[in-house]
Amino acid sequence: MIKAETVEQFYILKWLEANFVMELLEIKLVDRYTVKIKDADNKIARVTYAGKDNITLTNDTTY
């Protein structure tokens, strides 16, 4: 299990746990506010924290 390096990443990881099957994700910490994920189908997304209850998931092309 990956460990958050910032409070913002902690909230992202909690959100991922609530919305995805964590065992099926590859997770990469990008910066203070961003985490990238890759699922079992090799689809990649950027997850960004922008404040309380404001986490966005955006398609991405590179992991």
N, C-alpha and C positions, 0 to 999 in steps of 0.2 A: 504494500500500500504506500502510495506516495504521501509525503508530508508537506504541508503548506509552509512556505517561507515567510509569508506575510498574512496579515489579518484578512486582506481582500481575497487572497487565494484560498484561505480557510473557508470563507463564505461561498466561494465558487465550488469547492470540493463538497461542501455540505449540500449545495443545490444539485450537483451531479449525483450524489448518493440518493437524493430524494426522487430524481427523475430518470435515472439510467441504471442498468445492471453494471456495476463498477468492474466486475470481473471480465467484462467484454470490451473494456476500453483501454487504450493506451493513453497515458496522460503525460503531458510535457508542460512544465512551468515555463512561461515565456518572460513575463515581467511582473511587476507588483500587482497589476490589475488584470492580467491575462493568462489563460491556460488554453492549450490546444489539446484536442482529443481526436483519436482515430478509433472508429468502431470496427466490429468484426468484418464488415463489408468494405473496409479501407476507405470509408468516407471520413473526411477531415472537417473539423469545425473549430472556430475560435470562440471561447467563452470569456466574456468581459464583465467585470464588476464595475458598476458606475454609481454605487450608493446602495443604501438599504433597499431591499426588494427590487433592485434594478440590475438584473443580470441578463445579458443578451447572448444569444447563440447565433453565430454567423458562419455560413459555409466558407471554407478555405480550400486552397489547392495544394499547399505544402505543409508537411508535418515537420 
